């Protein structure tokens, strides 16, 4: 899936541990052939290539589950999370490489192929209808979380009760390691150079203990571009077609990694004010936001955020 994965677990024997790890990685590899938007032969890419669909397009159980959750997240976030954003993502990647904002005409064409109304799921058929030409679905904000959850399910099926799956920051954990109260997870602080002052500043990482939960961080700390004096994230706002502006990061804790992954993306788009309200309205979900204001780094937490 384009990033390093790490699986840490406790088992009665080395053979049992190796067998469980192999099974979990096999599951991740299988899901990549379904959910990847980079691989042209993936099920997702083939679905996008069929747009506009002449008839309802049946999909696998895994792709259906991810798309179904995506529709739920789009509604819950008021459109801040939208897997139809693919045409805008492609355009924004070009801008990140060139350092030039998208041309208005190209942006208008891409935006015409994006939006909740362009994709319909037919429950009774487990099929998808794509209604616009040049549509491209992008599961970058939810697919990794789904794969983490599935890897944990495979480990549990192998009899593993204490495990951590880390997909380069999308992290899911099951039971606590033996003799501990939970898995120690370092929540990254925000670090970078102030555009206003040119000085370096940071908020230090904090360590949490998690059991049967997931945690995901999203933001522009490592993937940002400055264009015409404005800093933009790699995360695209479906409502504007541009990267989220400003210097920020958000970490979300949820009961599963699909929820944590999707809300980390949506909350990044919504910003700390609207994002906090959305997180507060989501059961079993908590978040901490970092952002820059007047050259200073700021932090805000939702009420359910665990105190380290």
C-alpha positions as CSV (number, residue, x, y, z in Angstrom):
1,X,0.0,0.0,0.0
2,X,3.0,2.3,-0.5
3,X,4.1,2.5,3.1
4,X,5.9,0.2,5.5
5,X,3.8,-2.0,7.8
6,X,4.8,-3.4,11.1
7,X,3.0,-6.2,13.1
8,X,3.9,-6.7,16.7
9,X,2.3,-9.5,18.7
10,X,2.6,-11.9,21.6
11,X,2.2,-15.7,21.0
12,X,2.9,-18.9,22.9
13,X,5.5,-20.1,20.4
14,X,7.6,-18.6,17.6
15,X,6.0,-20.8,15.0
16,X,2.5,-19.6,16.0
17,X,3.7,-16.0,15.8
18,X,5.2,-16.4,12.4
19,X,2.2,-18.2,11.0
20,X,-0.1,-15.4,12.3
21,X,2.1,-12.6,10.9
22,X,2.2,-14.3,7.5
23,X,-1.5,-14.7,7.4
24,X,-2.1,-11.1,8.4
25,X,0.3,-9.8,5.7
26,X,-1.3,-12.1,3.1
27,X,-4.6,-10.4,3.9
28,X,-3.1,-6.9,3.5
29,X,-1.6,-7.9,0.2
30,X,-5.0,-9.3,-0.9
31,X,-6.8,-6.1,0.0
32,X,-4.3,-4.0,-1.9
33,X,-5.4,-5.8,-5.1
34,X,-8.9,-4.6,-4.3
35,X,-8.6,-1.1,-2.7
36,X,-5.5,0.5,-4.4
37,X,-6.1,3.5,-6.5
38,X,-2.5,3.3,-7.9
39,X,-2.6,-0.2,-9.3
40,X,-4.5,-0.1,-12.6
41,X,-5.7,-3.7,-12.3
42,X,-7.1,-3.3,-8.8
43,X,-10.8,-3.8,-8.4
44,X,-11.2,-0.1,-7.4
45,X,-9.3,1.1,-10.4
46,X,-11.4,-1.1,-12.7
47,X,-14.5,0.3,-11.2
48,X,-13.4,3.9,-11.7
49,X,-12.4,3.1,-15.3
50,X,-16.0,1.9,-15.9
51,X,-17.5,5.4,-15.2
52,X,-20.1,6.3,-16.1
53,X,-21.5,2.8,-15.5
54,X,-24.0,1.6,-18.1
55,X,-25.6,-0.7,-15.5
56,X,-25.0,-1.3,-11.8
57,X,-21.5,-2.6,-11.3
58,X,-21.3,-5.5,-8.8
59,X,-18.4,-5.3,-6.3
60,X,-16.7,-7.6,-3.8
61,X,-17.7,-7.8,-0.2
62,X,-14.6,-5.9,0.9
63,X,-15.0,-3.1,-1.6
64,X,-18.7,-2.9,-0.7
65,X,-18.0,-2.5,3.0
66,X,-15.4,0.2,2.4
67,X,-17.7,2.2,0.0
68,X,-20.6,1.7,2.4
69,X,-18.7,3.2,5.3
70,X,-17.4,5.9,3.0
71,X,-21.0,7.0,2.2
72,X,-21.8,7.1,6.0
73,X,-18.7,9.2,6.6
74,X,-19.5,11.6,3.9
75,X,-22.9,12.2,5.4
76,X,-21.5,12.5,9.0
77,X,-18.8,15.0,7.9
78,X,-21.0,17.1,5.8
79,X,-19.0,16.2,2.7
80,X,-15.6,16.8,4.2
81,X,-14.9,13.2,3.6
82,X,-15.7,12.1,0.0
83,X,-14.2,9.1,-1.8
84,X,-15.2,10.5,-5.2
85,X,-12.5,13.1,-4.7
86,X,-10.1,11.2,-7.0
87,X,-10.1,13.7,-10.0
88,X,-9.2,16.5,-7.6
89,X,-6.6,14.4,-5.9
90,X,-4.9,13.8,-9.3
91,X,-5.0,17.5,-10.1
92,X,-3.6,18.4,-6.7
93,X,-0.7,16.0,-7.0
94,X,0.3,17.8,-10.2
95,X,0.2,21.1,-8.4
96,X,2.3,19.7,-5.5
97,X,5.0,18.7,-8.1
98,X,4.8,21.9,-10.1
99,X,4.3,24.4,-7.3
100,X,1.5,26.0,-9.4
101,X,-2.2,26.1,-8.4
102,X,-4.6,24.2,-10.8
103,X,-5.9,26.2,-13.7
104,X,-9.5,27.3,-13.1
105,X,-10.8,25.5,-16.1
106,X,-9.2,22.2,-15.2
107,X,-10.4,22.6,-11.6
108,X,-13.9,23.1,-12.8
109,X,-13.8,20.0,-15.0
110,X,-12.5,17.9,-12.1
111,X,-15.0,19.3,-9.6
112,X,-17.9,18.4,-12.0
113,X,-16.9,14.7,-11.6
114,X,-16.8,14.9,-7.8
115,X,-19.6,14.8,-5.1
116,X,-21.9,12.5,-3.2
117,X,-24.5,12.6,-5.9
118,X,-22.1,11.0,-8.5
119,X,-22.0,7.6,-6.7
120,X,-24.9,5.4,-5.7
121,X,-24.8,2.1,-3.8
122,X,-27.5,-0.4,-4.5
123,X,-27.9,-2.5,-1.3
124,X,-30.0,-5.2,-2.8
125,X,-27.5,-5.9,-5.6
126,X,-24.3,-5.0,-3.7
127,X,-23.5,-2.9,-6.8
128,X,-22.3,0.6,-7.5
129,X,-23.5,3.2,-10.0
130,X,-21.0,5.9,-11.1
131,X,-22.9,8.7,-12.8
132,X,-20.2,11.0,-14.3
133,X,-17.5,10.7,-16.9
134,X,-13.9,10.7,-15.7
135,X,-14.8,9.8,-12.1
136,X,-12.0,8.3,-10.0
137,X,-12.6,6.9,-6.5
138,X,-9.9,7.5,-3.9
139,X,-9.9,5.3,-0.8
140,X,-6.7,6.9,0.6
141,X,-8.5,8.2,3.7
142,X,-10.2,4.9,4.6
143,X,-8.7,1.9,2.8
144,X,-5.6,1.7,5.0
145,X,-7.8,1.7,8.1
146,X,-9.9,-1.1,6.7
147,X,-6.8,-3.2,6.0
148,X,-5.5,-2.6,9.6
149,X,-8.8,-3.8,11.0
150,X,-8.9,-6.9,8.8
151,X,-5.3,-7.7,9.7
152,X,-6.3,-7.6,13.4
153,X,-9.3,-9.9,12.7
154,X,-7.0,-12.4,11.0
155,X,-4.6,-12.3,13.9
156,X,-7.5,-12.9,16.3
157,X,-8.5,-15.9,14.2
158,X,-5.1,-17.3,14.6
159,X,-5.5,-17.1,18.4
160,X,-3.5,-13.9,18.9
161,X,-5.1,-11.8,21.7
162,X,-2.4,-9.1,22.0
163,X,-1.2,-7.4,18.8
164,X,-0.5,-4.1,17.2
165,X,-0.7,-3.4,13.5
166,X,1.0,-0.2,12.4
167,X,0.6,1.0,8.8
168,X,3.0,3.9,9.1
169,X,0.8,5.8,11.5
170,X,-2.6,4.1,11.0
171,X,-2.4,1.9,14.1
172,X,-4.8,-0.7,15.5
173,X,-4.3,-2.7,18.7
174,X,-6.0,-5.6,20.4
175,X,-5.5,-6.8,23.9
176,X,-2.7,-5.4,26.1
177,X,0.8,-7.0,26.1
178,X,1.3,-9.4,29.0
179,X,1.9,-7.7,32.3
180,X,0.9,-4.2,31.0
181,X,-2.1,-2.0,31.0
182,X,-2.0,-1.4,27.2
183,X,0.0,-0.6,24.2
184,X,2.2,2.5,24.4
185,X,1.5,4.8,21.5
186,X,3.4,8.1,21.0
187,X,1.1,10.8,19.6
188,X,3.3,13.0,17.4
189,X,3.4,16.7,18.2
190,X,3.5,19.3,15.5
191,X,6.8,20.6,14.4
192,X,7.9,23.0,11.7
193,X,9.0,26.4,10.6
194,X,6.6,29.3,11.1
195,X,5.8,31.0,7.8
196,X,5.3,34.3,9.7
197,X,8.5,34.3,11.8
198,X,10.8,31.8,10.2
199,X,11.5,30.2,13.6
200,X,11.3,26.5,14.5
201,X,8.9,25.5,17.2
202,X,7.2,22.3,18.3
203,X,4.7,20.6,20.5
204,X,6.2,17.5,22.0
205,X,4.8,14.0,21.5
206,X,2.7,12.4,24.2
207,X,2.4,8.7,25.1
208,X,-1.0,7.0,25.5
209,X,-2.0,3.5,26.6
210,X,-4.5,1.9,24.2
211,X,-6.4,-1.4,24.3
212,X,-8.8,-2.7,21.6
213,X,-8.7,0.7,19.8
214,X,-7.2,2.5,16.8
215,X,-5.4,5.7,16.4
216,X,-4.5,7.7,13.2
217,X,-2.7,11.0,12.6
218,X,-3.3,13.1,9.6
219,X,-1.8,16.5,8.6
220,X,0.8,18.4,6.6
221,X,3.8,17.8,8.8
222,X,5.6,15.7,6.2
223,X,3.6,16.3,3.0
224,X,3.1,19.9,2.4
225,X,3.8,22.5,-0.3
226,X,3.9,26.3,-0.3
227,X,2.4,28.0,-3.3
228,X,2.2,31.8,-3.7
229,X,3.0,32.2,0.0
230,X,0.3,29.8,1.3
231,X,1.1,26.4,2.8
232,X,-1.1,23.6,1.6
233,X,-1.5,20.0,2.8
234,X,-1.6,16.9,0.6
235,X,-5.1,16.3,1.9
236,X,-7.6,17.7,-0.6
237,X,-10.7,19.5,0.5
238,X,-13.5,18.1,-1.7
239,X,-15.4,21.4,-1.4
240,X,-12.6,23.5,-3.0
241,X,-10.5,21.1,-4.9
242,X,-7.3,22.4,-3.3
243,X,-5.2,21.1,-0.5
244,X,-6.2,22.0,3.1
245,X,-4.5,25.4,3.8
246,X,-2.5,26.1,6.9
247,X,-0.1,24.3,9.2
248,X,-2.0,21.6,11.1
249,X,-2.4,18.0,12.2
250,X,-5.1,15.9,13.9
251,X,-4.9,12.6,15.8
252,X,-8.1,10.6,16.2
253,X,-8.8,7.6,18.5
254,X,-11.7,5.3,17.8
255,X,-12.9,1.8,18.4
256,X,-11.7,0.7,14.9
257,X,-9.2,1.9,12.4
258,X,-11.7,2.6,9.6
259,X,-13.3,5.2,11.8
260,X,-10.1,6.7,13.1
261,X,-8.6,6.8,9.5
262,X,-11.7,8.4,7.9
263,X,-12.3,10.9,10.7
264,X,-8.6,12.0,10.7
265,X,-9.0,13.0,7.1
266,X,-12.4,14.6,7.6
267,X,-11.3,16.5,10.7
268,X,-8.2,17.8,8.8
269,X,-10.6,19.2,6.2
270,X,-13.0,20.6,8.7
271,X,-10.3,22.3,10.8
272,X,-10.1,22.4,14.6
273,X,-13.3,24.3,15.3
274,X,-15.8,22.4,13.2
275,X,-13.7,19.2,13.5
276,X,-13.9,19.2,17.3
277,X,-17.7,19.6,17.1
278,X,-17.9,16.6,14.7
279,X,-15.7,14.4,16.8
280,X,-17.7,15.3,19.9
281,X,-20.9,14.1,18.1
282,X,-19.3,10.8,17.2
283,X,-19.6,8.0,19.8
284,X,-16.4,6.4,21.1
285,X,-14.3,8.9,19.2
286,X,-11.7,11.4,20.5
287,X,-9.3,13.7,18.9
288,X,-6.5,16.2,19.5
289,X,-5.8,19.1,17.1
290,X,-2.6,21.0,16.4
291,X,-2.5,24.1,14.4
292,X,-0.5,27.3,13.9
293,X,-1.9,30.7,14.7
294,X,-0.1,34.0,14.8
295,X,3.2,32.2,14.5
296,X,2.5,30.0,17.5
297,X,1.6,26.3,17.7
298,X,-1.7,25.6,19.4
299,X,-3.5,22.4,20.7
300,X,-7.1,21.5,21.5
301,X,-8.6,18.2,22.6
302,X,-12.1,16.7,22.5
303,X,-13.7,15.9,25.8
304,X,-13.1,12.2,25.5
305,X,-9.4,12.5,24.8
306,X,-7.5,10.3,27.3
307,X,-5.2,12.2,29.6
308,X,-1.7,10.7,29.4
